[in-house]
Amino acid sequence: MTKAELVNAIAVQSGLDKTTVLTVVEGVMANIKNSLAGGEPVFLRGFGSFINKKRAEKLARNISTHTSIIVPEHRVPYFKPAKEFVAQVR
């Protein structure tokens, strides 16, 4: 499902116009991204959690130049679905 399809489905279910729904959907996504960028996790009960996971520093290989490089410690966004969500998908 694309963002446009999601907006259309919500607009049909709620009876709101698509521009309002699009504004709300983009606002939700922006707030989730801003929270994660600020180091705060986002918990949506019954849906899942958006958290930052820490990746440790590691040694990697650049196969094109045959050299070793050190990838520094960094954080990556991660989504962990809620148990109810997983049960519904199965």
Beta strands, then each sheet from edge to edge (+ up, - down):
strand 1: 42-44
strand 2: 48-55
strand 3: 58-62
strand 4: 67-71
strand 5: 74-81
sheet 1: 1+ 2- 5+
sheet 2: 3+ 4-
end
